[in-house]
Amino acid sequence: MTTLEYKLLGMLARQPMSGYDLVSHLKQPFVPFGPISHTQIYPALASLERKGLVRYHIVEQQAVRPDKKVYELTEEGRTALRQWAESPTPLVFSYDEFFLKAYSLWLADPERMIERFREQAQLHQEKLALYEQVLQSKQLAINAGSEQADVFEERDVLFQYVIGYEQNYLAWCQSVLQYLEQRKHQHSQEGKQV
């Protein structure tokens, strides 16, 4: 089983969806597992079906739209997802290209790196604001008595992680920016002494 297949099982465990529905869902502002191409979804759904973990039924469409397959978990699929969710997960280091660039910060011009860190801080600030906005709208839905309150509460656990991650990334950027400003100041002082 691939991680993508487990991602799809996790989505289908919440509600039956077509491949198109899955693609649309993955384009939402907050999806806990990152971007997935629509060209990956259909082969993965076919693989899950061959394994007996999902099944589909055909829904006839109006006019010229083609009929669509709506996928749902089988009992075997639910069991596989549960076993995977409960299994141990090894510690993994996330690949972050900007973090790797920071490793060579000592070689770079402080002025240029200040620009780069400000850019990153802005990008992460925007993501944080988006996550906070989505969480707030979900909280409003819960308070309004939405039928999906349980799903929203589950997602709060994911939001705690991504919001904390973005806050930590921003704090790191601010800390490095302070360092770079000090370094820039030192360089300008050294230049005046020469």
C-alpha positions, -999 to +999 in steps of 0.1 A: +000+000+000+012+035-008+008+066+013-014+080-014-037+050-012-040+055+026-047+092+020-076+084-003-089+058+021-089+084+049-109+108+027-134+081+015-138+069+051-156+102+058-179+101+028-182+084-006-167+105-034-160+104-071-125+109-085-136+144-094-149+150-059-115+139-045-096+163-068-119+192-058-115+184-021-078+184-025-079+219-040-094+233-008-073+258+012-065+233+040-058+197+032-036+180+058-016+160+033-004+184+007-010+185-030-019+155-050-022+155-088-055+143-104-033+120-126-023+102-094-058+097-080-074+076-107-047+049-108-046+048-070-084+044-069-082+015-095-055-001-073-076+002-042-105-013-061-084-043-073-073-049-037-110-049-025-106-019-003-130+003-022-160-003-044-179+021-066-213+026-080-223+045-112-242+077-108-259+088-140-254+125-149-277+149-167-273+161-203-239+156-219-220+150-187-206+114-185-217+091-157-194+091-127-180+065-104-187+072-067-162+053-045-168+041-009-148+020+015-154-016+019-152-032+053-117-045+043-108-009+034-120+004+067-100-023+085-068-016+065-071+021+072-077+015+110-047-008+112-025+016+093-036+045+115-028+025+147+006+012+134+039+028+146+053+056+125+090+061+122+104+096+128+108+114+094+127+145+086+106+168+063+125+181+034+124+219+033+146+235+007+147+269+025+159+253+057+187+237+037+196+271+023+198+285+058+225+259+065+247+278+042+236+312+055+272+321+066+282+323+029+254+346+017+252+383+016+232+394+047+211+419+027+200+393+002+192+368+029+172+394+048+150+397+016+147+359+014+138+355+050+112+383+048+097+366+018+095+333+037+081+350+067+054+366+045+045+333+029+042+315+062+022+344+077-003+341+048-006+303+054-011+309+091-038+335+085-055+311+061-054+282+085-067+304+113-095+317+091-105+282+080-105+270+116-126+300+127-152+292+100-153+256+111-157+266+147-187+288+136-202+258+118-198+237+150-214+264+171-243+266+146-249+228+151-235+215+119-240+178+113-203+175+106-192+187+141-174+155+148-153+158+116-145+194+124-134+185+160-111+158+145-096+183+122-089+207+151-062+182+160-047+187+126-051+225+128-033+226+161-003+210+143-003+232+112-009+264+131+018+256+156+041+247+127+035+280+110+039+300+142+072+282+149+084+288+113+076+325+117+094+327+150+124+310+134+124+335+105+122+365+129+151+351+150+172+347+119+162+381+106+175+396+139+208+377+134+211+389+098+204+426+108+232+423+134+255+407+109+246+435+083+254+461+109+287+445+118+297+444+081+288+481+077+308+489+108+338+469+095+335+487+062+337+521+079+368+511+098+387+502+066 
